[in-house]
Amino acid sequence: MGIRVREIGGQGMAQRGQIGQANLLATTANAVQNMGNQMVAGLQAAITASAQQNGGAGGDGGSGSGLGGFGKKYSRSHIAQLKGFCGSDDVRRIPAIWHTFSTSKDFDSYRVEIEKRMEKWGRDKGVEIDYGMYLEDDSLKAIAQLQFNPSGSGAGVALAQSADKGLSILLCRPRTIAEVERLRDNEQATATAAQTVTVDQAKKIKPGTVCKPPNGTYLELRLLIGTYCGLLYTLFGSGCDYYHELRKIHAALLAREVAAIREAFTVDKCRRIIWAIIDDGRAFFRQKMAEADFSDPEGYTFRTSLLSAIGEKVRFANVIERPFYPQAWEIRPVMSGDGGGSTRGRTGGGSGGGGGGSGGTRNTSGAGPSGGAESGSYRRGGGGASSGNMAPATGSGGWTDDRHPTIKAMMREYEATTGLGLRINLGRVLNTAGREIRDLPVIPEYVENGRPFICWAHILGRCHFGSSCTFSRGHPPRRDILDAFAREVVGLFLEGAITTMVAEQRGRQPAAGSPPKKQKGGDAE
């Protein structure tokens, strides 16, 4: 019996041991499974976060349904378009800025995110970014709604009236503080008016005019293209062919041998390069990919840029011809003898003392209202000339000095030293500076039909023709002469020329108490 009892007890203990071991194994298995689930979940979260951080918006590679939209989620069609412009069939390669667009409707948030990502790209690539850029609300809205081409599905060509709309390089132009403040005021007013404007009123709103011509120097062109490259990378990443080709153009401009011929990049050539970039962008963004493209059994190709066609011309500073080039941007040659000896006049973005205009009667009197600076100019059209056959106004005539303080300070010593007072010999100033009339800056409000009509005698000194001046409409009041314009006038070339002329004048003046010099004939100079 005792042995039997022990056997039974041993069996009970063995059974209990087996049960305990089974429970332990089950518990261990559950723990391992839970740990595995946690690790998988953590790994998935890490992958998603990493994809977003490294430029991918995350989400399902097939549908991209993880991306939200501007007020609604992006459709499959939108995702297909983005993948096409990004040059990738993987939705995770869509840059993370689109996550910002999908989760916020605040334009300031868009602006901050874009600027930060552009700055980072500039630091990483060693490319200078123009921090004076300001993306307007309308531009941000168009980008977030994938309206990169203002013509939509229409012709993929650039047009003058919409050159600065959509995803244009002109979005990256620098703005002055005054311009930014004015734009923000307009945006606030537009937002307020949007609540009250009726459909009929909206239909009566006139379309915009030709956009302001871009600046036209080698350095400004290089900075503008570099900034635009940063914007394209922020939106589409390095797989975008338009970005890729534009980087080649920028690299060409950075080359030492190209920098050595920077003077060959005239205002006209720089503007035509910019127009070619806009035109190629219109064609590129017209090539929208659809969801069906990615499932085509015969394969598919991503959208391509044709900017490589102008690479050699940019390299050698050659003129680039493109259709529909804005007339307001053109710089047309004028007859010699205008504005102090220049053979060319500036239009649509530069005005000069005597830049010619179309039509009209030519002034052949040989004398201008500014000490001869504006002789031989046309009576109508160009910038800064007055007809020489008019009698100058006498007396003060109620004249007020509307010059910008920066320009006034520059001219003060010139007026006192040259003996010309407020009469400005613009031709001599330009010749001393080694510049031409076409190099002069422009005030956009004083351009008509592509022709500037600024009177430079008024800008730099005093136009003694007053209201009788042929270019009296080109006498801007002080409020129209912005700080940026004045700085460009002073900094671009005039300040050095004025300083040189003052020094030359002083060199010709005899020292105090010294007798006048005698010529061989015995006459004093």
C-alpha positions in Angstrom: 0.0 0.0 0.0 2.7 2.3 0.9 4.4 1.7 -2.4 1.1 2.3 -4.2 0.5 5.5 -2.4 3.9 6.7 -3.3 3.4 5.8 -6.9 0.1 7.7 -7.0 1.7 10.6 -5.2 4.6 10.5 -7.7 2.2 10.5 -10.6 0.3 13.5 -9.1 3.5 15.3 -8.7 4.6 14.5 -12.3 1.2 15.6 -13.6 1.4 18.9 -11.6 5.0 19.4 -12.9 3.8 18.8 -16.5 1.0 21.3 -16.1 3.2 23.9 -14.6 5.7 23.4 -17.4 3.0 23.8 -20.0 1.7 27.0 -18.3 5.3 28.4 -18.2 5.8 27.6 -21.9 2.4 29.2 -22.7 3.2 32.3 -20.6 6.7 32.6 -22.2 5.2 32.2 -25.7 2.6 35.0 -25.0 5.3 37.2 -23.7 7.5 36.6 -26.7 4.5 37.3 -29.0 3.7 40.5 -27.2 7.3 41.6 -27.4 7.3 40.8 -31.1 4.2 42.8 -31.8 5.6 45.7 -29.9 8.9 45.5 -31.8 7.0 45.3 -35.2 4.8 48.2 -34.3 7.8 50.2 -33.1 9.7 49.3 -36.3 6.8 50.3 -38.5 6.6 53.7 -36.6 10.3 54.2 -37.0 10.2 53.4 -40.7 7.3 55.9 -41.2 9.1 58.6 -39.2 12.3 58.0 -41.0 10.6 58.2 -44.4 9.0 61.5 -43.5 12.2 62.9 -42.1 14.2 61.9 -45.2 11.8 63.4 -47.6 9.0 60.8 -47.9 5.5 61.6 -46.9 4.8 58.0 -45.9 1.7 56.0 -46.6 0.7 53.1 -48.7 2.8 52.8 -51.9 -0.1 51.8 -54.0 -2.7 54.4 -53.3 -0.9 57.1 -51.2 -4.2 57.4 -49.3 -2.1 58.5 -46.2 -1.7 62.0 -47.7 -4.3 64.6 -47.0 -5.2 67.5 -49.3 -6.0 71.1 -49.3 -9.3 70.9 -47.4 -9.6 67.3 -48.4 -7.4 64.3 -49.0 -5.4 64.1 -52.1 -7.0 61.8 -54.7 -5.2 58.9 -56.4 -4.9 61.2 -59.4 -3.1 63.8 -57.4 -0.7 61.3 -56.0 0.0 60.0 -59.5 0.8 63.5 -60.6 3.2 64.1 -57.7 5.0 60.8 -58.3 5.4 61.8 -61.9 6.9 65.1 -61.1 9.1 63.6 -58.4 10.3 61.0 -60.9 9.5 58.0 -58.6 6.8 55.4 -58.5 7.2 55.2 -54.7 4.9 57.5 -52.8 7.5 57.6 -50.0 9.7 59.6 -52.2 7.2 62.5 -52.2 8.8 65.2 -50.1 7.5 65.7 -46.6 6.3 69.3 -47.3 3.2 67.7 -48.8 2.4 66.4 -45.3 2.3 70.0 -44.2 -0.1 70.9 -47.0 -2.3 67.9 -46.0 -2.6 68.8 -42.3 -2.8 72.5 -42.4 -4.6 75.3 -44.2 -2.5 78.1 -42.8 -0.4 79.8 -45.5 2.1 81.2 -43.0 2.8 77.6 -41.9 3.4 76.7 -45.6 5.7 79.6 -45.9 7.7 78.8 -42.9 8.1 75.1 -43.8 9.1 75.9 -47.3 11.7 78.5 -46.3 13.2 76.2 -43.6 13.6 73.3 -46.0 15.0 75.6 -48.7 17.5 76.9 -46.2 18.6 73.4 -45.3 19.0 72.5 -48.9 21.1 75.5 -49.5 23.4 74.7 -46.6 23.7 71.1 -47.7 24.4 71.9 -51.3 26.5 75.0 -50.7 24.1 77.1 -52.8 23.2 80.7 -51.9 19.5 81.3 -51.3 17.8 84.7 -51.6 16.1 85.3 -48.3 14.3 88.3 -49.8 11.8 85.9 -51.5 8.2 86.1 -50.4 5.6 83.5 -51.5 2.2 85.1 -51.8 -0.9 83.4 -50.5 -2.2 82.9 -54.0 1.0 81.2 -55.0 1.0 78.9 -52.0 -2.6 78.0 -52.6 -1.8 77.1 -56.3 1.1 74.9 -55.2 -0.9 73.1 -52.6 -3.7 72.5 -55.1 -1.1 71.2 -57.7 -1.8 74.1 -60.0 1.8 74.3 -61.1 0.8 75.4 -64.6 -1.6 78.4 -64.8 -2.9 77.1 -68.2 -3.9 73.8 -66.6 -4.2 71.2 -69.3 -3.9 73.9 -72.0 -0.9 74.7 -74.1 2.4 74.2 -72.3 3.9 77.5 -73.2 4.7 80.6 -71.2 2.5 83.7 -71.7 3.3 87.2 -70.6 0.1 87.7 -68.5 0.8 84.6 -66.4 4.5 84.4 -66.4 4.7 84.9 -62.6 1.7 82.5 -61.9 1.8 78.9 -61.0 5.2 77.4 -60.1 7.3 80.0 -61.9 10.9 81.0 -61.2 9.6 84.5 -60.8 8.1 83.4 -57.4 11.7 83.5 -56.2 12.4 87.1 -57.0 13.5 89.2 -54.0 11.0 91.6 -52.4 11.7 94.7 -50.5 10.2 95.1 -47.0 7.8 97.7 -48.4 6.7 95.3 -51.1 6.1 92.5 -48.5 4.1 94.8 -46.3 2.0 95.9 -49.3 1.4 92.3 -50.4 0.3 91.2 -46.9 -2.1 94.2 -46.7 -3.5 93.2 -50.1 -3.8 89.5 -48.9 -5.7 90.6 -45.8 -8.0 92.8 -47.9 -8.6 90.0 -50.4 -9.4 87.6 -47.6 -11.9 90.1 -46.2 -13.4 90.9 -49.6 -13.8 87.2 -50.4 -16.6 87.0 -47.9 -18.7 89.7 -49.6 -17.8 89.7 -53.3 -20.6 88.2 -55.5 -20.1 86.0 -58.5 -21.1 88.9 -60.8 -18.5 91.2 -59.2 -15.8 88.5 -59.5 -16.5 88.2 -63.2 -15.9 91.9 -63.7 -12.4 91.8 -62.1 -9.9 92.6 -64.9 -7.1 90.2 -65.6 -3.6 91.1 -64.6 -1.2 92.9 -66.8 2.2 91.8 -68.0 4.3 91.0 -64.9 7.3 93.1 -63.9 10.5 92.2 -65.8 13.1 90.5 -63.6 16.4 92.1 -62.8 19.1 91.4 -65.3 22.6 91.0 -64.0 24.8 87.9 -64.0 24.9 87.7 -60.2 21.1 88.3 -59.9 20.4 85.6 -62.4 22.7 83.1 -60.6 21.0 83.9 -57.3 17.5 83.6 -58.7 18.2 80.2 -60.3 19.8 78.9 -57.2 16.8 79.9 -55.1 14.4 78.3 -57.5 16.4 75.1 -57.4 15.9 75.1 -53.7 12.1 75.5 -54.1 11.9 72.7 -56.7 13.9 70.3 -54.4 11.6 71.2 -51.5 8.5 70.3 -53.5 9.7 67.4 -55.6 13.1 66.1 -54.4 16.2 65.2 -56.4 14.3 62.9 -58.8 12.5 65.8 -60.5 14.0 66.2 -64.0 13.2 69.9 -64.2 15.1 70.4 -61.0 18.0 68.2 -62.3 18.4 70.2 -65.5 18.1 73.5 -63.7 20.9 72.5 -61.4 23.1 72.0 -64.5 22.3 75.6 -65.6 23.2 76.9 -62.2 26.4 74.9 -62.1 27.3 76.3 -65.5 26.8 79.9 -64.2 29.1 79.0 -61.2 31.9 77.8 -63.4 35.0 80.0 -63.2 35.2 80.5 -67.0 31.6 81.7 -67.1 32.1 84.1 -64.2 35.0 85.5 -66.1 32.6 86.7 -68.9 29.9 88.0 -66.6 29.8 91.3 -68.4 28.6 89.4 -71.5 25.4 88.6 -69.6 23.4 91.7 -70.5 20.0 92.5 -69.2 18.4 91.3 -72.3 20.3 87.9 -72.3 19.5 87.3 -68.6 15.8 88.0 -69.1 15.7 85.6 -72.1 17.4 82.9 -70.0 14.7 83.4 -67.3 11.9 83.3 -70.0 13.3 80.0 -71.4 13.2 78.5 -67.8 9.6 79.7 -67.4 8.7 78.3 -70.8 10.3 74.9 -70.1 8.5 74.8 -66.8 5.1 75.3 -68.4 5.8 72.4 -70.8 7.2 70.2 -68.0 4.2 70.7 -65.6 1.7 70.1 -68.4 2.9 66.5 -68.6 0.7 65.1 -65.8 0.9 61.4 -65.1 -2.2 59.4 -64.3 -2.7 56.4 -62.0 -3.2 54.2 -65.1 0.3 55.1 -66.3 1.9 53.2 -63.4 0.0 50.0 -64.2 0.6 50.1 -67.9 2.0 46.6 -68.9 4.2 48.3 -71.5 5.9 50.4 -68.9 6.0 54.2 -68.4 8.4 57.1 -68.5 8.6 60.0 -66.2 8.2 63.6 -67.3 11.3 65.2 -68.7 12.7 68.8 -69.0 14.3 70.2 -72.2 16.5 72.8 -70.5 19.5 70.9 -71.6 18.9 72.5 -75.0 20.0 75.9 -73.7 22.9 74.8 -71.6 25.5 75.6 -74.2 24.0 79.0 -74.9 24.1 79.9 -71.2 27.7 78.7 -71.0 28.7 81.1 -73.8 26.2 83.9 -72.9 24.4 83.6 -76.2 21.0 85.1 -76.9 18.1 82.5 -76.4 15.1 82.9 -78.6 11.7 81.6 -77.4 8.1 82.3 -78.7 5.8 84.7 -77.0 8.6 86.6 -75.4 7.0 89.6 -73.6 7.2 92.9 -75.5 7.5 94.7 -72.2 10.7 92.8 -71.5 12.3 93.6 -74.7 15.3 95.9 -75.0 15.3 97.4 -78.5 18.1 99.2 -80.2 17.6 102.9 -80.9 19.3 105.4 -83.1 22.8 106.6 -82.0 23.1 110.0 -80.4 20.5 109.4 -77.6 21.1 110.0 -74.0 24.7 111.1 -74.0 26.2 108.9 -76.6 24.6 105.5 -75.9 23.7 103.5 -78.9 21.0 101.5 -77.2 18.0 102.3 -75.1 16.5 100.3 -72.4 12.8 99.2 -72.4 10.5 97.3 -70.1 12.8 97.3 -67.1 15.3 100.0 -67.5 15.0 103.6 -68.5 17.6 106.1 -69.3 18.2 109.7 -70.2 16.9 109.5 -73.7 16.0 105.9 -74.3 14.2 106.1 -77.6 10.5 105.5 -78.1 8.5 104.3 -81.0 7.1 106.9 -83.2 7.2 110.6 -82.3 9.4 113.4 -83.5 13.1 113.3 -82.9 14.7 116.2 -81.0 17.6 117.4 -83.1 18.4 120.6 -81.3 21.5 119.0 -79.7 20.7 120.3 -76.2 18.7 118.8 -73.5 17.3 120.1 -70.2 20.1 118.5 -68.2 23.2 120.1 -69.4 23.3 118.2 -72.7 22.7 114.8 -71.1 19.5 114.2 -72.9 20.3 115.6 -76.4 19.2 113.7 -79.5 16.4 111.8 -77.9 12.9 111.0 -79.1 10.1 113.2 -78.0 7.9 110.3 -77.0 8.5 106.9 -75.6 11.9 106.3 -74.0 12.9 107.1 -70.5 14.3 110.3 -69.2 14.4 112.7 -72.1 12.8 116.0 -72.6 12.5 117.9 -75.9 15.4 120.2 -76.3 13.5 122.9 -78.3 11.4 123.9 -75.3 12.4 127.0 -73.2 13.4 126.0 -69.7 11.1 127.1 -66.9 12.3 130.3 -65.2 12.5 130.8 -61.4 11.6 128.2 -58.9 8.2 127.8 -60.4 7.0 126.0 -57.2 9.5 123.2 -57.7 9.8 120.7 -54.9 12.8 118.4 -54.5 11.2 114.9 -54.8 14.5 113.1 -54.9 15.1 110.1 -52.6 17.4 111.0 -49.7 19.9 108.4 -50.7 20.2 109.8 -54.2 20.2 113.4 -52.8 23.1 112.5 -50.5 25.0 111.0 -53.4 24.5 114.1 -55.6 25.2 116.7 -52.9 29.0 117.0 -53.5 28.5 116.7 -57.3 26.2 119.8 -57.2 28.6 121.8 -55.1 31.8 120.8 -57.0 30.9 120.7 -60.7 29.3 124.1 -60.8 26.3 122.5 -62.6 24.0 122.7 -59.6 21.1 120.5 -60.2 21.8 120.1 -63.9 22.9 116.5 -64.4 25.0 115.5 -67.4 23.7 111.9 -67.5 25.7 111.0 -70.6 29.0 111.8 -68.9 27.9 110.0 -65.7 27.1 106.9 -67.7 30.4 107.1 -69.7 32.4 107.5 -66.5 30.7 104.5 -65.0 31.2 102.4 -68.2 27.5 101.8 -68.4 24.7 102.3 -70.9 21.2 103.6 -70.7 19.8 100.1 -70.8 21.6 99.4 -67.5 19.5 101.9 -65.6 16.8 100.5 -63.3 13.1 101.1 -63.8 10.0 102.0 -61.8 7.4 99.6 -63.0 4.5 102.1 -62.7 6.4 104.4 -65.2 6.4 101.9 -68.1 3.8 102.1 -70.9 3.6 99.6 -73.7 7.0 98.3 -72.8 8.5 101.8 -72.9 9.8 103.5 -69.7 9.2 107.2 -69.5 11.2 108.3 -66.4 12.9 111.7 -66.6 16.3 111.1 -65.1 16.9 114.8 -64.8 14.1 114.7 -62.2 15.4 111.6 -60.5 19.0 112.8 -60.0 18.6 116.5 -59.9 16.1 119.0 -61.3 14.3 119.0 -64.6 14.3 122.7 -65.5 11.5 122.2 -68.0 9.0 121.5 -65.2 5.5 120.8 -66.4 6.6 121.6 -70.0 8.9 118.6 -70.0 7.9 116.0 -72.7 8.4 113.4 -70.0 6.5 115.3 -67.3 4.5 112.1 -66.6 7.9 110.6 -65.8 8.5 112.9 -62.8 7.7 110.5 -59.9 6.7 111.9 -56.6 8.8 110.9 -53.6 6.4 108.2 -52.6 7.0 106.3 -55.9 10.7 106.3 -55.5 11.3 103.2 -53.3 14.4 102.5 -51.2 15.3 99.5 -53.4 15.3 101.6 -56.5 17.4 104.3 -54.9 19.9 101.7 -53.7 20.1 100.2 -57.1 20.8 103.6 -58.7 23.5 104.4 -56.1 25.0 101.0 -55.7 25.0 99.7 -59.2 27.3 102.3 -60.8 26.4 106.0 -60.2 28.1 106.5 -56.9 31.5 105.5 -58.2 31.0 107.7 -61.3 30.0 110.7 -59.3 33.0 110.3 -57.0 35.3 110.1 -60.0 33.8 113.2 -61.6 34.1 115.2 -58.4 37.7 114.1 -58.1 38.4 115.1 -61.7 36.7 118.5 -61.2 38.8 119.2 -58.1 42.0 118.3 -59.9 41.2 120.9 -62.5 40.6 123.6 -59.9 43.7 125.7 -59.0 44.9 125.6 -55.4 44.0 128.6 -53.3 46.5 131.5 -53.9 48.2 129.9 -56.8 48.4 131.8 -60.1 46.4 130.6 -63.1 48.2 128.3 -65.5 49.5 129.8 -68.7 49.2 128.3 -72.1 51.9 128.7 -74.7 50.1 131.7 -76.2 50.1 133.3 -72.8 46.4 133.0 -72.1 45.1 131.6 -68.9 43.2 128.4 -69.1 
